[in-house]
């Protein structure tokens, strides 16, 4: 299941955008190609160090499409080049050639290289699906940990051979 790793790659690409590129919503990021982000609204709140896309947000590059209701990038004093974290919330969907991952919230922390997807997580591929409450992906180590909870149940995987 690489879908969550793909989201982290897209978010890393977005982390490389300059303030001017964010305002234009399209940028070419070295090593990742062009990333286009669209939404019904885009607000840069520099005093609070946030850039927010809302309403039918679509972030795309050649290999990945992320959709959600809202995407917020939180950055440090150095501007958009110092991204602290990304949050995609509401109907989060990550689509790649081979997989689709869905949930209610995706948070990526570039400092720790951890991507956390929560809220009715489902990862689908040609060979199966995994459902859980929470998924944590370590992008550097390329590991994924699915977990359930007492209130919402255990992790469920259904797989088939090709």
DSSP file (Angstrom, degrees, kcal/mol; ACC not computed):
  #  RESIDUE AA STRUCTURE BP1 BP2  ACC     N-H-->O    O-->H-N    N-H-->O    O-->H-N    TCO  KAPPA ALPHA  PHI   PSI    X-CA   Y-CA   Z-CA
    1    1 A X              0   0    0      0, 0.0     4,-0.2     0, 0.0     3,-0.1   0.000 360.0 360.0 360.0 102.3    0.0    0.0    0.0
    2    2 A X    >>  +     0   0    0      1,-0.1     4,-2.0     2,-0.1     3,-0.8   0.534 360.0  99.7-104.4  -7.8    1.9    3.1   -1.2
    3    3 A X  H 3> S+     0   0    0      1,-0.3     4,-1.9     2,-0.2     5,-0.1   0.872  84.3  48.9 -47.9 -49.8   -1.0    5.6   -1.6
    4    4 A X  H 3> S+     0   0    0      1,-0.2     4,-1.9     2,-0.2    -1,-0.3   0.857 109.2  53.3 -62.1 -33.3   -0.2    7.3    1.7
    5    5 A X  H <> S+     0   0    0     -3,-0.8     4,-1.9     1,-0.2    -1,-0.2   0.878 105.8  54.8 -66.5 -35.7    3.4    7.6    0.8
    6    6 A X  H  X S+     0   0    0     -4,-2.0     4,-2.3     2,-0.2    -2,-0.2   0.903 105.3  52.1 -63.3 -41.6    2.3    9.2   -2.5
    7    7 A X  H  X S+     0   0    0     -4,-1.9     4,-2.8     1,-0.2     5,-0.2   0.931 108.3  51.1 -59.7 -44.8    0.4   11.9   -0.5
    8    8 A X  H  X S+     0   0    0     -4,-1.9     4,-2.4     1,-0.2    -1,-0.2   0.885 108.2  52.5 -61.3 -38.0    3.4   12.6    1.5
    9    9 A X  H  X S+     0   0    0     -4,-1.9     4,-2.2     2,-0.2    -1,-0.2   0.919 110.3  47.9 -62.4 -43.9    5.4   13.0   -1.7
   10   10 A X  H  X S+     0   0    0     -4,-2.3     4,-2.3     1,-0.2    -2,-0.2   0.917 111.8  49.5 -62.9 -43.0    2.9   15.5   -3.0
   11   11 A X  H  X S+     0   0    0     -4,-2.8     4,-1.9     1,-0.2    -2,-0.2   0.877 108.8  52.7 -65.9 -36.6    2.9   17.4    0.3
   12   12 A X  H  X S+     0   0    0     -4,-2.4     4,-0.9     2,-0.2    -1,-0.2   0.910 108.7  50.5 -61.9 -41.1    6.7   17.5    0.2
   13   13 A X  H >< S+     0   0    0     -4,-2.2     3,-0.8     1,-0.2    -2,-0.2   0.916 109.9  49.8 -62.6 -41.5    6.5   19.0   -3.3
   14   14 A X  H >< S+     0   0    0     -4,-2.3     3,-1.6     1,-0.2    -1,-0.2   0.839 102.0  63.3 -64.9 -32.0    4.0   21.6   -2.0
   15   15 A X  H 3< S+     0   0    0     -4,-1.9    68,-0.4     1,-0.3    -1,-0.2   0.774  96.3  59.6 -63.7 -25.5    6.4   22.4    0.9
   16   16 A X  T << S+     0   0    0     -4,-0.9    -1,-0.3    -3,-0.8    -2,-0.2   0.514  81.0 112.7 -81.0  -4.2    9.0   23.6   -1.7
   17   17 A X    <   -     0   0    0     -3,-1.6     2,-0.1    -4,-0.2    12,-0.0  -0.431  62.6-134.5 -72.3 141.1    6.7   26.2   -3.1
   18   18 A X     >  -     0   0    0     -2,-0.1     4,-2.5     1,-0.1     5,-0.2  -0.428  29.7-102.4 -83.6 167.7    7.6   29.9   -2.6
   19   19 A X  H  > S+     0   0    0      1,-0.2     4,-2.1     2,-0.2     5,-0.1   0.892 124.9  51.5 -57.3 -40.2    5.0   32.4   -1.4
   20   20 A X  H  > S+     0   0    0      1,-0.2     4,-1.7     2,-0.2    -1,-0.2   0.904 109.5  49.3 -65.2 -40.1    4.8   33.7   -5.0
   21   21 A X  H  >>S+     0   0    0      1,-0.2     4,-1.4     2,-0.2     5,-0.6   0.893 108.6  53.5 -66.7 -38.4    4.2   30.2   -6.3
   22   22 A X  H  <5S+     0   0    0     -4,-2.5     3,-0.3     1,-0.2    -1,-0.2   0.917 107.5  51.0 -61.2 -42.0    1.5   29.6   -3.7
   23   23 A X  H  <5S+     0   0    0     -4,-2.1    -1,-0.2     1,-0.2    -2,-0.2   0.866 112.6  45.6 -63.8 -34.5   -0.3   32.8   -4.8
   24   24 A X  H  <5S-     0   0    0     -4,-1.7    -1,-0.2    -5,-0.1    -2,-0.2   0.682  99.5-142.7 -80.7 -17.7   -0.1   31.6   -8.4
   25   25 A X  T  <5S+     0   0    0     -4,-1.4    12,-2.8    -3,-0.3     2,-0.4   0.441  73.9  80.8  67.0   4.6   -1.3   28.1   -7.4
   26   26 A X  E   < +A   36   0A   0     -5,-0.6     2,-0.3    10,-0.2    10,-0.2  -0.998  53.9 158.8-137.1 135.2    1.0   26.4   -9.9
   27   27 A X  E     -A   35   0A   0      8,-1.8     8,-2.6    -2,-0.4     2,-0.6  -0.993  37.8-128.2-151.1 155.0    4.7   25.8   -9.5
   28   28 A X  E     -A   34   0A   0     -2,-0.3     2,-0.5     6,-0.2     6,-0.2  -0.946  27.9-163.9-104.3 121.4    7.4   23.6  -10.9
   29   29 A X  E >>  -A   33   0A   0      4,-2.4     3,-2.5    -2,-0.6     4,-1.3  -0.918  28.6-106.8-109.2 124.9    9.3   22.0   -8.0
   30   30 A X  T 34 S+     0   0    0     -2,-0.5   -14,-0.0     1,-0.3    -1,-0.0  -0.212 103.2   7.8 -51.2 130.9   12.7   20.4   -8.7
   31   31 A X  T 34 S+     0   0    0      1,-0.1    -1,-0.3     0, 0.0   -18,-0.1   0.292 127.1  61.2  83.0 -11.1   12.5   16.7   -8.8
   32   32 A X  T <4 S-     0   0    0     -3,-2.5    30,-0.3     1,-0.2    -2,-0.2   0.464  91.1-137.4-126.4  -4.1    8.7   16.5   -8.5
   33   33 A X  E  <  -A   29   0A   0     -4,-1.3    -4,-2.4    28,-0.1     2,-0.3  -0.312  54.6 -18.7  77.0-165.6    7.5   18.3  -11.6
   34   34 A X  E     -A   28   0A   0     -6,-0.2     2,-0.5    -2,-0.0    28,-0.3  -0.594  56.2-162.3 -82.4 135.9    4.6   20.8  -11.7
   35   35 A X  E     -A   27   0A   0     -8,-2.6    -8,-1.8    -2,-0.3     2,-0.5  -0.980   5.0-166.6-116.1 126.6    2.1   20.8   -8.8
   36   36 A X  E     -AB  26  60A   0     24,-2.8    24,-2.8    -2,-0.5     2,-0.5  -0.959   3.4-172.7-115.4 129.7   -1.2   22.6   -9.4
   37   37 A X  E     + B   0  59A   0    -12,-2.8     2,-0.3    -2,-0.5    22,-0.2  -0.983   8.4 174.6-122.4 127.5   -3.5   23.4   -6.5
   38   38 A X  E     + B   0  58A   0     20,-2.6    20,-2.4    -2,-0.5     2,-0.3  -0.928   6.5 151.0-129.7 156.6   -7.0   24.7   -7.0
   39   39 A X        -     0   0    0     -2,-0.3    16,-0.2    18,-0.2    17,-0.2  -0.964  56.5 -98.3-167.4 171.9   -9.9   25.5   -4.8
   40   40 A X  S    S+     0   0    0     15,-2.3     2,-0.3    14,-1.1    15,-0.2   0.770 109.2  19.0 -70.9 -24.9  -12.9   27.8   -4.5
   41   41 A X  E     -C   54   0A   0     13,-1.8    13,-2.2    14,-0.2     2,-0.4  -0.996  60.7-167.5-147.4 146.4  -10.9   30.1   -2.2
   42   42 A X  E     +C   53   0A   0     -2,-0.3     2,-0.4    11,-0.2    11,-0.2  -0.976  11.6 180.0-138.5 123.2   -7.2   30.7   -1.4
   43   43 A X  E     -C   52   0A   0      9,-2.8     9,-3.1    -2,-0.4     2,-0.6  -0.986  15.0-160.8-128.4 128.1   -6.1   32.8    1.6
   44   44 A X  E     -C   51   0A   0     -2,-0.4     2,-0.7     7,-0.2     7,-0.2  -0.950   7.4-174.2-105.3 118.7   -2.6   33.6    2.7
   45   45 A X  E > > +C   50   0A   0      5,-3.1     5,-1.7    -2,-0.6     3,-0.8  -0.756   7.1 175.0-112.7  80.4   -2.5   34.7    6.3
   46   46 A X  G > 5S+     0   0    0     -2,-0.7     3,-1.3     1,-0.3    -1,-0.2   0.862  74.1  58.3 -61.1 -40.2    1.1   35.8    6.7
   47   47 A X  G 3 5S+     0   0    0      1,-0.3    -1,-0.3     2,-0.1    -2,-0.0   0.847 116.2  37.0 -59.1 -30.2    0.7   37.1   10.3
   48   48 A X  G < 5S-     0   0    0     -3,-0.8    -1,-0.3     2,-0.2    -2,-0.2   0.343 112.0-122.9-101.1   5.1   -0.5   33.7   11.4
   49   49 A X  T < 5 +     0   0    0     -3,-1.3    26,-2.6    -4,-0.4     2,-0.3   0.907  66.5 127.2  56.8  49.0    1.9   31.8    9.0
   50   50 A X  E   < -CD  45  74A   0     -5,-1.7    -5,-3.1    24,-0.2     2,-0.4  -0.989  43.9-165.1-136.8 146.3   -0.8   29.9    7.1
   51   51 A X  E     -CD  44  73A   0     22,-2.1    22,-2.8    -2,-0.3     2,-0.4  -0.998  22.0-169.3-125.8 126.7   -1.8   29.4    3.5
   52   52 A X  E     -CD  43  72A   0     -9,-3.1    -9,-2.8    -2,-0.4     2,-0.4  -0.965  17.8-171.1-130.0 125.3   -5.3   27.9    3.1
   53   53 A X  E     -CD  42  71A   0     18,-2.8    18,-2.5    -2,-0.4     2,-0.3  -0.931  20.7-179.2-103.1 134.6   -7.2   26.5    0.1
   54   54 A X  E     +CD  41  70A   0    -13,-2.2   -13,-1.8    -2,-0.4   -14,-1.1  -0.954  38.5  38.0-134.0 156.2  -10.9   25.8    0.7
   55   55 A X  E    S-     0   0A   0     14,-2.5   -15,-2.3    -2,-0.3   -14,-0.2   0.872 119.8  -6.0  76.5 105.3  -13.8   24.4   -1.2
   56   56 A X  E    S-     0   0A   0    -17,-0.2     2,-0.2     1,-0.2    13,-0.2   0.895  84.8-165.9  51.1  49.2  -13.3   21.5   -3.7
   57   57 A X  E     - D   0  68A   0     11,-1.9    11,-1.7    -4,-0.1     2,-0.4  -0.469  11.0-176.8 -72.1 133.1   -9.5   21.5   -3.3
   58   58 A X  E     -BD  38  67A   0    -20,-2.4   -20,-2.6     9,-0.2     2,-0.5  -0.987   6.7-175.3-132.1 121.8   -7.6   19.6   -5.9
   59   59 A X  E     +BD  37  66A   0      7,-2.9     7,-3.0    -2,-0.4     2,-0.4  -0.981  18.7 173.8-116.9 124.6   -3.8   19.2   -5.7
   60   60 A X  E     +BD  36  65A   0    -24,-2.8   -24,-2.8    -2,-0.5     2,-0.2  -0.965  21.2 167.0-135.3 144.8   -2.2   17.4   -8.7
   61   61 A X        -     0   0    0      3,-2.1   -26,-0.1    -2,-0.4   -28,-0.1  -0.725  62.3 -75.7-131.0-167.2    1.0   16.5  -10.2
   62   62 A X  S    S+     0   0    0    -30,-0.3   -29,-0.1   -28,-0.3     3,-0.1   0.799 128.4  23.8 -62.2 -29.2    1.7   14.0  -13.0
   63   63 A X  S    S+     0   0    0      1,-0.1    34,-0.4   -57,-0.1     2,-0.4   0.601 117.2  52.5-112.7 -15.1    1.2   11.0  -10.8
   64   64 A X        -     0   0    0     32,-0.1    -3,-2.1   -58,-0.1     2,-0.4  -0.956  48.3-169.0-134.2 140.8   -1.0   12.0   -7.8
   65   65 A X  E     -DE  60  95A   0     30,-2.0    30,-2.9    -2,-0.4     2,-0.5  -0.990   8.3-172.6-128.4 125.5   -4.3   13.7   -7.2
   66   66 A X  E     -DE  59  94A   0     -7,-3.0    -7,-2.9    -2,-0.4     2,-0.4  -0.967   6.1-177.3-112.7 128.1   -5.3   14.8   -3.7
   67   67 A X  E     +DE  58  93A   0     26,-2.7    26,-2.4    -2,-0.5     2,-0.3  -0.958  15.3 139.4-123.0 148.1   -8.9   16.1   -3.2
   68   68 A X  E     -D   57   0A   0    -11,-1.7   -11,-1.9    -2,-0.4    23,-0.2  -0.966  58.9-104.8-167.6 173.4  -10.3   17.5    0.1
   69   69 A X  E    S+     0   0A   0     21,-2.2   -14,-2.5    20,-1.1     2,-0.3   0.796 102.4   9.2 -76.9 -29.5  -12.6   20.2    1.4
   70   70 A X  E     -DF  54  89A   0     19,-1.7    19,-2.6    20,-0.3     2,-0.4  -0.993  54.9-167.5-155.2 140.9   -9.6   22.2    2.8
   71   71 A X  E     -DF  53  88A   0    -18,-2.5   -18,-2.8    -2,-0.3     2,-0.4  -0.993  12.8-174.9-130.7 125.9   -5.8   22.2    2.7
   72   72 A X  E     -DF  52  87A   0     15,-2.9    15,-2.4    -2,-0.4     2,-0.5  -0.982   9.4-161.8-122.9 128.7   -3.8   24.3    5.2
   73   73 A X  E     -DF  51  86A   0    -22,-2.8   -22,-2.1    -2,-0.4     2,-0.5  -0.951   8.2-158.3-106.5 124.7    0.0   24.8    5.1
   74   74 A X  E     -DF  50  85A   0     11,-2.9    10,-3.3    -2,-0.5    11,-1.6  -0.903  19.1-178.6-102.5 126.9    1.5   26.1    8.4
   75   75 A X  E     - F   0  83A   0    -26,-2.6     8,-0.2    -2,-0.5     5,-0.1  -0.831  19.9-120.3-128.6 163.9    4.9   27.7    7.9
   76   76 A X  E >   - F   0  79A   0      6,-2.2     3,-1.6     3,-0.5     6,-0.2  -0.012  50.4 -72.5 -89.3-165.9    7.5   29.4   10.0
   77   77 A X  T 3  S+     0   0    0      1,-0.3     3,-0.1     3,-0.1   -28,-0.0   0.710 124.1  66.7 -65.0 -22.1    9.1   32.9    9.9
   78   78 A X  T >  S-     0   0    0      1,-0.3     3,-0.6     4,-0.1    -1,-0.3   0.397 106.5-125.1 -82.0   4.7   11.0   32.1    6.7
   79   79 A X  E X   -F   76   0A   0     -3,-1.6     3,-2.4     1,-0.2    -3,-0.5  -0.476  62.4 -17.9  88.3-159.0    7.7   31.9    4.8
   80   80 A X  E >  S+     0   0A   0      1,-0.3     3,-0.5    -2,-0.1    -1,-0.2   0.644 127.2  68.3 -63.8 -15.1    6.4   29.1    2.6
   81   81 A X  E <  S+     0   0A   0     -3,-0.6    -1,-0.3     1,-0.2    -2,-0.1   0.552  95.3  58.5 -79.8  -5.1    9.9   27.6    2.3
   82   82 A X  E <  S+     0   0A   0     -3,-2.4    -6,-2.2    -6,-0.2    -1,-0.2  -0.397  76.0 177.6-118.9  54.9    9.8   26.7    6.1
   83   83 A X  E <   -F   75   0A   0     -3,-0.5    -8,-0.3   -68,-0.4     3,-0.1  -0.383  12.6-177.0 -62.8 127.9    6.7   24.5    6.1
   84   84 A X  E     -     0   0A   0    -10,-3.3    27,-0.5     1,-0.4     2,-0.3   0.828  64.2 -19.6 -92.0 -40.8    6.0   23.1    9.6
   85   85 A X  E     -F   74   0A   0    -11,-1.6   -11,-2.9    24,-0.2    -1,-0.4  -0.984  51.8-140.5-163.8 156.3    3.0   21.0    8.7
   86   86 A X  E     -FG  73 108A   0     22,-2.2    22,-2.2    -2,-0.3     2,-0.4  -0.949  14.4-167.8-119.4 144.0    0.2   20.4    6.2
   87   87 A X  E     -FG  72 107A   0    -15,-2.4   -15,-2.9    -2,-0.4     2,-0.5  -0.987   6.6-173.7-133.3 126.3   -3.3   19.4    7.0
   88   88 A X  E     -FG  71 106A   0     18,-2.9    18,-2.9    -2,-0.4     2,-0.3  -0.981  20.4-178.6-111.5 127.1   -5.9   18.2    4.5
   89   89 A X  E     +FG  70 105A   0    -19,-2.6   -19,-1.7    -2,-0.5   -20,-1.1  -0.934  36.5  33.7-131.6 152.3   -9.4   17.9    6.0
   90   90 A X  E    S-     0   0A   0     14,-2.7   -21,-2.2    -2,-0.3   -20,-0.3   0.839 118.6  -1.2  77.4 108.4  -12.8   16.8    5.0
   91   91 A X  E    S-     0   0A   0    -23,-0.2     2,-0.2     1,-0.2    13,-0.2   0.893  82.1-167.4  53.1  47.8  -13.4   14.0    2.4
   92   92 A X  E     + G   0 103A   0     11,-1.6    11,-1.9    -4,-0.1     2,-0.4  -0.494  10.8 175.2 -70.7 130.6   -9.7   13.5    1.9
   93   93 A X  E     -EG  67 102A   0    -26,-2.4   -26,-2.7    -2,-0.2     2,-0.5  -0.986  14.8-168.8-141.3 127.9   -9.0   11.3   -1.2
   94   94 A X  E     -EG  66 101A   0      7,-3.0     7,-2.4    -2,-0.4     2,-0.5  -0.975  11.0-171.1-118.5 121.8   -5.6   10.4   -2.6
   95   95 A X  E     +EG  65 100A   0    -30,-2.9   -30,-2.0    -2,-0.5     2,-0.2  -0.955  10.9 164.6-120.5 128.8   -5.6    8.8   -6.0
   96   96 A X        -     0   0    0      3,-3.0   -32,-0.1    -2,-0.5   -93,-0.0  -0.711  55.1 -90.5-123.6 179.6   -2.6    7.2   -7.8
   97   97 A X  S    S+     0   0    0    -34,-0.4   -33,-0.1    -2,-0.2     3,-0.1   0.865 125.3  24.8 -58.5 -37.0   -2.3    4.9  -10.8
   98   98 A X  S    S+     0   0    0      1,-0.1    28,-0.6    27,-0.0     2,-0.3   0.647 122.9  31.5-106.2 -18.8   -2.4    1.9   -8.4
   99   99 A X  E     - H   0 125A   0     26,-0.2    -3,-3.0    27,-0.1     2,-0.4  -0.946  48.1-154.6-144.9 158.8   -4.2    2.9   -5.2
  100  100 A X  E     -GH  95 124A   0     24,-2.2    24,-3.2    -2,-0.3     2,-0.4  -0.997  14.6-171.5-132.4 130.4   -6.8    5.1   -3.6
  101  101 A X  E     -GH  94 123A   0     -7,-2.4    -7,-3.0    -2,-0.4     2,-0.3  -0.977   6.9-177.0-121.8 135.6   -6.7    6.2    0.0
  102  102 A X  E     +GH  93 122A   0     20,-2.6    20,-2.0    -2,-0.4     2,-0.3  -0.935  15.7 132.2-131.0 155.7   -9.5    8.0    1.8
  103  103 A X  E     -G   92   0A   0    -11,-1.9   -11,-1.6    -2,-0.3    16,-0.2  -0.951  57.1-101.2-176.3-175.8  -10.0    9.5    5.2
  104  104 A X  E    S+     0   0A   0     14,-2.4   -14,-2.7    15,-0.5     2,-0.3   0.702  99.4  20.8 -97.9 -23.5  -11.3   12.6    7.0
  105  105 A X  E     -GI  89 118A   0     13,-1.8    13,-2.7   -16,-0.2     2,-0.4  -0.981  55.1-172.0-150.7 133.9   -7.9   14.2    7.9
  106  106 A X  E     -GI  88 117A   0    -18,-2.9   -18,-2.9    -2,-0.3     2,-0.4  -0.996   9.5-175.8-124.6 128.3   -4.4   13.9    6.6
  107  107 A X  E     -GI  87 116A   0      9,-2.6     9,-2.9    -2,-0.4     2,-0.4  -0.989   3.6-167.9-125.5 130.3   -1.5   15.6    8.5
  108  108 A X  E     -GI  86 115A   0    -22,-2.2   -22,-2.2    -2,-0.4     2,-0.6  -0.976   6.3-165.5-121.5 131.1    2.1   15.6    7.3
  109  109 A X  E >>> - I   0 114A   0      5,-2.4     4,-1.8    -2,-0.4     5,-1.1  -0.925   3.3-166.1-113.6 104.2    5.0   16.8    9.4
  110  110 A X  T 345S+     0   0    0     -2,-0.6    -1,-0.1   -26,-0.3   -25,-0.1   0.807  86.4  61.1 -59.7 -29.8    8.1   17.3    7.2
  111  111 A X  T 345S+     0   0    0    -27,-0.5    -1,-0.2     1,-0.2   -26,-0.1   0.891 119.3  24.8 -66.1 -39.9   10.4   17.4   10.3
  112  112 A X  T <45S-     0   0    0     -3,-0.6    -1,-0.2     2,-0.2    -2,-0.2   0.545  99.5-130.0 -99.7  -9.5    9.5   13.9   11.3
  113  113 A X  T  <5 +     0   0    0     -4,-1.8    26,-2.8     1,-0.2     2,-0.5   0.781  59.8 143.0  61.5  29.5    8.5   12.6    7.8
  114  114 A X  E   < -IJ 109 138A   0     -5,-1.1    -5,-2.4    24,-0.2     2,-0.5  -0.873  35.1-167.2-106.1 132.3    5.3   11.2    9.3
  115  115 A X  E     -IJ 108 137A   0     22,-2.6    22,-3.1    -2,-0.5     2,-0.5  -0.971   6.9-166.0-112.2 127.4    2.0   11.3    7.5
  116  116 A X  E     -IJ 107 136A   0     -9,-2.9    -9,-2.6    -2,-0.5     2,-0.5  -0.970   4.9-173.0-119.1 122.9   -1.1   10.5    9.6
  117  117 A X  E     +IJ 106 135A   0     18,-2.9    18,-2.5    -2,-0.5     2,-0.3  -0.964  16.1 172.5-113.1 126.5   -4.4    9.8    8.0
  118  118 A X  E     +IJ 105 134A   0    -13,-2.7   -14,-2.4    -2,-0.5   -13,-1.8  -0.858  32.8  59.7-132.2 165.1   -7.4    9.5   10.3
  119  119 A X  E    S-     0   0A   0     14,-1.6   -15,-0.5    -2,-0.3    -1,-0.1   0.928 116.6 -17.1  84.2  90.2  -11.2    9.1   10.2
  120  120 A X  E    S-     0   0A   0      1,-0.2     2,-0.2   -17,-0.2    13,-0.2   0.936  84.2-160.0  51.9  55.4  -12.6    6.0    8.5
  121  121 A X  E     + J   0 132A   0     11,-1.6    11,-2.2    -4,-0.1     2,-0.4  -0.470  16.1 176.2 -71.0 131.2   -9.4    5.2    6.6
  122  122 A X  E     -HJ 102 131A   0    -20,-2.0   -20,-2.6    -2,-0.2     2,-0.5  -0.985  11.1-171.1-137.1 126.1   -9.7    3.0    3.6
  123  123 A X  E     -HJ 101 130A   0      7,-2.5     7,-2.0    -2,-0.4     2,-0.4  -0.979  12.6-170.2-117.9 120.8   -6.8    2.1    1.3
  124  124 A X  E     +HJ 100 129A   0    -24,-3.2   -24,-2.2    -2,-0.5     2,-0.3  -0.887  12.8 160.2-113.9 139.7   -7.8    0.3   -1.9
  125  125 A X  E >   -HJ  99 128A   0      3,-3.0     3,-1.0    -2,-0.4   -26,-0.2  -0.870  55.8 -91.7-141.0 178.0   -5.6   -1.4   -4.5
  126  126 A X  T 3  S+     0   0    0    -28,-0.6     3,-0.1    -2,-0.3   -27,-0.1   0.814 125.4  45.7 -61.2 -29.0   -6.1   -4.0   -7.2
  127  127 A X  T 3  S-     0   0    0      1,-0.2    33,-2.9    32,-0.1     2,-0.3   0.438 124.2 -54.3 -99.4   0.7   -5.2   -6.7   -4.8
  128  128 A X  E <   -JK 125 159A   0     -3,-1.0    -3,-3.0    31,-0.3     2,-0.3  -0.987  47.4 -96.6 161.1-169.3   -7.2   -5.7   -1.8
  129  129 A X  E     -JK 124 158A   0     29,-2.5    29,-2.7    -2,-0.3     2,-0.4  -0.991  13.6-154.8-146.7 152.1   -8.2   -3.1    0.8
  130  130 A X  E     -JK 123 157A   0     -7,-2.0    -7,-2.5    -2,-0.3     2,-0.4  -0.999  10.4-167.0-128.6 132.3   -7.4   -2.1    4.3
  131  131 A X  E     +JK 122 156A   0     25,-3.0    25,-2.5    -2,-0.4     2,-0.3  -0.954  22.7 141.5-117.9 138.1   -9.8   -0.3    6.7
  132  132 A X  E     -J  121   0A   0    -11,-2.2   -11,-1.6    -2,-0.4    16,-0.2  -0.953  56.0-114.3-159.2 176.0   -8.7    1.3    9.9
  133  133 A X  E    S+     0   0A   0     14,-1.6   -14,-1.6    -2,-0.3     2,-0.3   0.779  98.7  16.6 -85.1 -32.7   -9.2    4.2   12.2
  134  134 A X  E     -JL 118 147A   0     13,-2.1    13,-2.7   -16,-0.2     2,-0.4  -0.999  56.7-168.0-147.8 142.6   -5.7    5.5   11.8
  135  135 A X  E     -JL 117 146A   0    -18,-2.5   -18,-2.9    -2,-0.3     2,-0.5  -0.997   5.9-169.9-131.5 128.0   -2.8    5.1    9.4
  136  136 A X  E     -JL 116 145A   0      9,-2.4     9,-2.5    -2,-0.4     2,-0.5  -0.981   6.2-167.9-119.7 123.8    0.7    6.5   10.1
  137  137 A X  E     -JL 115 144A   0    -22,-3.1   -22,-2.6    -2,-0.5     2,-0.9  -0.942  14.5-152.7-113.5 126.6    3.2    6.4    7.3
  138  138 A X  E  >> -JL 114 143A   0      5,-2.5     4,-1.6    -2,-0.5     5,-1.5  -0.870  12.6-165.7 -93.9 105.7    6.9    7.0    7.9
  139  139 A X  T  45S+     0   0    0    -26,-2.8    -1,-0.2    -2,-0.9   -25,-0.1   0.874  83.1  49.7 -64.6 -40.3    7.9    8.4    4.5
  140  140 A X  T  45S+     0   0    0    -27,-0.4    -1,-0.2     1,-0.2   -27,-0.1   0.927 120.1  35.3 -65.2 -44.5   11.7    8.0    5.0
  141  141 A X  T  45S-     0   0    0    -28,-0.2    -1,-0.2     2,-0.1    -2,-0.2   0.592 102.4-132.4 -85.8 -11.0   11.5    4.4    6.2
  142  142 A X  T  <5 +     0   0    0     -4,-1.6     2,-0.3     1,-0.2    -3,-0.2   0.907  57.3 141.3  57.2  45.2    8.6    3.6    3.8
  143  143 A X  E   < -L  138   0A   0     -5,-1.5    -5,-2.5     2,-0.0     2,-0.4  -0.900  36.4-159.9-116.5 148.5    6.6    1.9    6.6
  144  144 A X  E     -L  137   0A   0     -2,-0.3     2,-0.5    -7,-0.2    -7,-0.2  -0.993   2.5-167.4-128.1 133.3    2.9    2.0    7.2
  145  145 A X  E     -L  136   0A   0     -9,-2.5    -9,-2.4    -2,-0.4     2,-0.4  -0.963   4.7-166.1-123.5 114.4    1.1    1.3   10.5
  146  146 A X  E     +L  135   0A   0     -2,-0.5     2,-0.3   -11,-0.2   -11,-0.2  -0.788  14.2 179.6 -93.6 139.5   -2.7    0.8   10.4
  147  147 A X  E     -L  134   0A   0    -13,-2.7   -13,-2.1    -2,-0.4   -14,-1.6  -0.990  15.1-156.7-141.9 153.3   -4.4    0.8   13.8
  148  148 A X        -     0   0    0     -2,-0.3     2,-0.3   -16,-0.2     6,-0.2  -0.343  16.0-130.6-107.2-168.1   -8.0    0.5   15.1
  149  149 A X  B  >  -M  153   0B   0      4,-2.1     4,-1.6    -2,-0.1   -15,-0.0  -0.961  23.3-111.1-144.3 162.5   -9.5    1.7   18.3
  150  150 A X  T  4 S+     0   0    0     -2,-0.3    -1,-0.1     1,-0.2     4,-0.1   0.879 117.2  45.1 -61.0 -38.3  -11.7    0.2   21.0
  151  151 A X  T  4 S+     0   0    0      1,-0.2    -1,-0.2     2,-0.1    -3,-0.0   0.818 123.2  31.4 -79.1 -30.2  -14.7    2.3   20.0
  152  152 A X  T  4 S-     0   0    0      1,-0.3    -2,-0.2     0, 0.0    -1,-0.2   0.396 108.7-115.4-114.0   4.9  -14.5    1.8   16.2
  153  153 A X  B  <  -M  149   0B   0     -4,-1.6    -4,-2.1    -5,-0.0    -1,-0.3  -0.347  37.5 -44.9 101.1-177.3  -13.1   -1.6   15.9
  154  154 A X        -     0   0    0     -6,-0.2     2,-0.3     1,-0.1    -7,-0.1  -0.305  62.3 -84.2 -91.3 172.2  -10.1   -3.4   14.6
  155  155 A X        -     0   0    0     -9,-0.1     2,-0.5    -2,-0.1   -23,-0.2  -0.613  44.6-158.7 -76.0 135.7   -8.0   -3.1   11.4
  156  156 A X  E     -K  131   0A   0    -25,-2.5   -25,-3.0    -2,-0.3     2,-0.4  -0.977  11.2-177.2-123.7 127.4   -9.6   -5.1    8.6
  157  157 A X  E     -K  130   0A   0     -2,-0.5     2,-0.4   -27,-0.2   -27,-0.2  -0.981   5.3-173.9-122.9 135.0   -7.7   -6.3    5.5
  158  158 A X  E     +K  129   0A   0    -29,-2.7   -29,-2.5    -2,-0.4     2,-0.3  -0.992  15.9 175.9-127.1 122.1   -9.2   -8.1    2.5
  159  159 A X  E     -K  128   0A   0     -2,-0.4     2,-0.3   -31,-0.2   -31,-0.3  -0.922  13.3-171.0-130.6 151.1   -6.7   -9.3   -0.1
  160  160 A X        -     0   0    0    -33,-2.9     2,-0.2    -2,-0.3    -2,-0.0  -0.966  28.0-111.9-135.9 154.8   -6.9  -11.4   -3.3
  161  161 A X              0   0    0     -2,-0.3   -33,-0.0     1,-0.1    -2,-0.0  -0.564 360.0 360.0 -83.6 152.2   -4.2  -12.9   -5.5
  162  162 A X              0   0    0     -2,-0.2    -1,-0.1   -35,-0.0   -35,-0.0   0.449 360.0 360.0 -89.3 360.0   -3.8  -11.4   -9.0
